[in-house]
């Protein structure tokens, strides 16, 4: 009883404090997902198939925005999960309570300079270079400082600094660790009548104290440089630093409405001064959609990314990436609305062309989407089974895949959706060149509830 009374007093104090701060406002939003999936052969190799065919997952994200006014806010975003049902490491084991799977995703300050439209953001926030389909260079939460402002009715500017890695902030050893990885970026959004263009550049500085694989799920410049030849371990940094950089252009053309044309161009490079470990490449994507139908939006889309040649001593021809967030379809490249519902393979060294029929609606509250994609590689076929490429994630010019996605969404309530995703991937890898005895197709059947509030 005493514990209940104490909790009641704390709640009353908090609510009272909020009510006294009449100018302030606390908004809570987020999402809750609980999804089940049947899947098979995600590695595309029938000889090495160790995945669970059935899994259920749950994830909750909650965003707290405390606004003193329209010009000043603090944002906190926390996440529970992804929890695999029954799994002790993620908190799903029966009769256990675990908070090890609760963590901070974002925490940042956001404000406008008085009497201006200049917006400042500082802290851990969502960071992505301009894109139409997710950035293949970087799309992730990162600690950063960003300033954005309109210059005219048609021209804006956004610039910032991000620190991706700093393993030892005090650097209290006998010599500097050079374990920082920093980014300086600039984007200039241009808005015309029926046309939006955003050119940008991202310049990076990374020391030799950042080890390979230090950032989980990302590729540091060390691993980017070593990607062409996995046997490369020690890199000859110039003055103990490397300076990767990227540039690009994002475009949205709507002046031909109901035809909408979207596209991006990306280019990037990294070098430590040695030709055999230099890596540079490019990527382009394009989508043409027709929005003049009431019951469907048809789309034609394609993508091409430069790939490796047959010489392992002249550097890499694939564009370096940090956190690849690009997606088309909902299986091979990612893009699923379900938790871990896709393969999420890298875009570098591949090309694709496809047809999408989205927002298909014949019954109220029920919609469908159909994707058919042909995917192949731009890497030289002689690199298969050499160790420079990986079966099941990289493709050569001699390989192909055909992806078919048929997805469905029913809005039970305005904020609650029931989702079904069906995907099949036809495996066209060259078995002889990859020395694979028994390749296999991949498929998934996913079902779940997504609640956005």
N, C-alpha and C positions, 0 to 999 in steps of 0.2 A: 504494500500500500504506500509506503514511504517513497519507493521508486516511482510509482505512478504519479504521486503528488509532485515529486521533483520534476518529472518530465512535463507535467501540466504547467508548472510555474515557468519552466524554460520556454515552452511554446507560447505562453501568454506574453512573456517578456519580448520574444522575437516579434510576434504579431503586433504588439503594442509599439515597438520601436519603428516598425515599418509604417504604421498608421500615423505616427507623429511626424515622420519625414514626408509631409504631404507632397512635396515636389518630386520625390523619388518614386521609382516604380520598379518592381521586380517581376520579370517575365520568365516563365519556365516553359521550355519546349523540348522536343526530343523525338526519339523513335524507339520502338520495341519490336524486335523480330524474333519469331520462333519458327524454325524451318526444319523440315525433314527431307532427306535426299537418298535415293537409290542410285548408285552409279557403278561403273565398271570400266576397267582398262584405261585409267587416266594416264598411265605411262606408255600406252600404245604398244606394249610388248607383252605378249601372252606368257613368255617364259619368266617374267619378273613382275608378277602381279601380286602385291602384298597388301593392297588397300582394303579397308572395310567397305563393304557394298552398301551398308545402311548406317546412316548417322542422323542424329537430331541435334540441333544447335539452338542456343538462345543468346541474344545480345540486347543490351539496353544502353542507350545514350541519352544523357540529360544535359540540357544547356540552361544555365542560369545567366540572365542578363539583368544587371542592376544599373538602371539609368537615373542619374541625378537630373538630367534634362535631355532634350533632343540632341545636345551637343557633347554629352559626356556619359560614357558607359564603361562598365567592367564586365567581362564575359568569362565564365568558367564552364568548361565542358568535361564531364566525366563519363566513363564507360565501364559497364560490367560485361565481361565476356570478351570474346566469344566463348561461351560455356558449352562443352560437349556433354550431353546427357550421360551420366554414369561415369564420367572421367574424373579421377581425383585431382589431376594436375590443374584442371580448369574449374574446379568447384562443383562438379556434377555427381560426385560419388554419394551414394545413399547414406543418410544419417550423418552428414558432415556439414559444417559451416565454414566456408573459406572466403577470405577477402583478398587473397593473393591475385585474384583476377579482376580487381577493381583498380583503375588507374586514371591518371589525368591525361586528357587528350589536348585540351587547349586552355590557356589562361592568358588573357591579354586586356590591355587598356585601349580604349578607342575614344577619341575626342576630336572636335573641330576647333581650330584656332578662332578666338573670339572675332565676331563680325566678318568671318570669311567662310569659304567652302573648302578650305584646306583640311583634309582628314589625316589624322595620325593614328597608327596602330603599333603597339609595342608589346611583346611577350611571345607566347607560343600560340601560333595561329595557323590557319589554313593557307598554304602557299603553293601556287601553281603558275607557271608561265602561261601567257595567253594561248588559248586553244579553242577548238570547236568540239572535239571528241575526247577530251582528256589529254594532258600533256605527256608525251613519251620521254621528255627530259626530266621533269620533276613535277609531281603532284602529291603533296604530303603535308602533314603538320610539321612546322619548323619554328624555332625561335628566331624572331626577326623584328625589324623596325621598318615600317612602310609609311611613306608619305604620298598622298594622291590629291590632285587638285585639277579643276577645269581651268584652262587658260583662255579659251574662247568657247562659243557655242559648239564649235566643231572639233576642238583640240583639247585633250586632257593629257596629263602626265602622271605617271606613277613610278616611284623610285624607292629603293630600299636596300637594306643590308641584312643578311641572314648568316648566323653561325650554325653550321650543320654539325660540327664536331669540335669539342675541346675536352680531351680526356683528363687533363690535369690543369684546372683553371689557375692554381696558385703558382705552378712552375717553380717549386721551391728546391729543385735539385741543383747540382753543380753547374749544369748547362741547360739552355732552353730545350724543351722537349719537341718543339715544332709539331705539336699534335693538334693544331687547329685546322679547320677547313671552313673558309668563309666565302660568301657570295655577295656580289654587288650587282644589282639588276636595275634596268630602266625600260619602261614601256611607254609608248605614246599612242593612246587610243584616238583614232580619227573617225568622226561620225559625220557622214554626208547624207543627203536624201536618198535612202534606199541602199546605202553602202556603209559598212563598218570595216575599218582596217586597223590593225594594231601591230606595228613593228616593235621589236624588243631585242634586248641583248642581255646576257648574263655572263659576268666575268667572275672567275673563281680563283682562289688562292689556297693551296693545300700543302702542308709541310710533310716531310718524310717521316714524321712521328705518328702519322695516322696509319695503323696497320690494315691489312686486307681484311674486309669483312667486319669492320668494327661497328658498322651501322646495320642492324638486323633488317634483312629484306631489301637492302639497297646496295649499290655498287659504288664504292669509294674510288677515287682516281687510281689508287694502287691496283685494285682489282680490275678496273677498266683497262689499264695499261697491260695487265697480265692476261687479259681475256683472249688475245689472239693466240698465245702460246701458254698453256697452263703450267709449263715448266719454268717460266720466268718467275723468279722469286725476288731478287734484289734489283732495284731500279736505280739507275745513275741519275739522281736528281741534279738539276742545275741550280747551284747555290742553295741546296736543301729544300727547294720548293718547285712545284709545278703550277701551271696557270691555265687550266682548261677554260674554254669559253664556248658559248652557244649564242646563236642569233636566229631570229625567225620572224614570220609574218602570219597573222591570223586574219581571216576574211569571212564576212557574212554579207552576201548580196541579195537584197530583197526587192530591188526596183522592178524586177520582172514578175512580181507577185501575181498569180499564185505559185510561180516557180521560185524556189529558194535555193541558192547555191552557197555552200559553205566549204571552206578549205583552209589548209595550213601548209606552211613550208618551214622545215627545221634544218639547221646545220650546226654541227658541233665538232670540236677537236680537243685533243689533249696530247701533250708530248713532254717527255723528259729529256729531250735533246738527242735521243737515239732513234734512228729511223725504224729499227726493228720493233720498237715498243710504241711508236706513234699510232694514235688512233683518231681517225676523222671520217665523217660520213654525213649523209643527209637523209631526209624523209619528207614525203609529201602525201597529203590526203585530200579527197574531194568527195562531196556528196551533193546530188541534185534531187530535190524533193518537190512534190506537187501537192499543194494544200487546198486545191479547189474542190475536193470531194467532201461531202458531209460524213461519209461512213468509213473513210480510209485515207491514209497518207502513204502513197508509194514513193520509194526512194531507190536511186541507183548510187552506189558508192564504190570507192576504190582507194587503195593505198600502195605506195612503193617506197621501200627503204633500201639503201645501198647495202651491199653484202661483200663478203670476203672474196678476194681472188685466190689463185692457187699457189701464191708465194707467201710462205710463213715468215720470211725474213725482211719484208718491206713494210711492216706495220699492219694495222687493221683498217679495213674500209667500212666498218660498221660505226654508226654514230654512237658516241658515248652517251650513256643515260645515267641518271641518279636514282629516281624512283619513277618507273614507267607506269603511268596511269591511263594510257590510251586504250580505247576499246571500241570495237564494232562487233555486232552480234552479241551473244550472251554466253559463249562457251570458250573457244580457243583463246581469244584476246581478252576475255573478261566481259564485264558489263552486266552480269547477272544481278537481279534484284534480291536474290536469296543469299544467305550466308555461306561463303565458300562454295558457291554454286557453279564455279567455272574453273578452267585450267589456268587462265591469266598468264599466258605465255608472252615473252617479249616481242616487240614489233621489229627490232633490228634484224636485218638480213632476210626480210620476207616481203611479199607483195600479195595483194588480195583484190578481188573484185566481187561485188555482190548485189543482190536485190533484197530490199526490205519492204514489207507491207505492214505498216504500223497503225496503231489507233483504229483497228478494224472494229466497228461497232454496229451491230444489228439489234441488240437487246440492251435496254437501259441498264446501266451500271456494269455491264460486261464488255470487256475489250480484249482484243487479241493482237498478236504481232508474229509475223513470219519472216525469217531470214534464211536466205540461201547464199552461201559464200564459197568461192573457190580460192584456196590459199596455196601459195607455193613459196619457194625460197629464191633469194638472189645470191646465195653463197655458192662458190664453185663446188661442183659435185665431187671433185677429187679430195675434198677435205672431210668427207664422210668417214667416220671410224678412224680418224687420225688423232683424236683427243682435242683438237681445236674446236670442235662442235659437239653438241650433245644430242643424242637420239631422243626424240619425244619433246624437245623444246626448240631446237634449231632445225631449219629446213635448208636443203640445197636446191639448186635449179632442177635436179632430177627427181625431187619429191613433190608431192601435192597432198592436200586434204580437201575434203568437201564437207562443209558444216551446214546442218539443217537445224534451225531452232523454231519451235512453235510454242509460244508463250501465251498465257491467259491471266487476266486479272478481273476479279469481281469485287466491287466496292460494297461490302456488307453495310458499313456506315460511311459517312463522308471522310473519316480519317482512318478507317480500318479496311484493309484489302486482303482478300484471299488470292494467293498467287500460285499458279502451276507453270512450271517450265519443263519443256521436253526438248532435249538436244541429242543429236547423233553426229558423230564425226567419222567419215569414211577415211581410212588410213591408206594413203598412196605413197608411203615411204619406199625407196628403192632398197629391197632386202639384201641384194647382192653387195651393193656398195657399203651398206651399214653392217653387213655380216650379222643380220638378224634372222633367226630361223623361223620365227613364228610371230609376226606382227599381228596386231589386233585393232579393231575399231573401238572407239570410246563412246559412251552414252551416259546420260543422266536423266532421272525423273525427279524433279524437285517440287515440293509443296510446302506452303507456309502461310503465316499470317504476319503482315506488316502493319503496325500501328504508328502513325505519325501524329504528334500532338504539339 
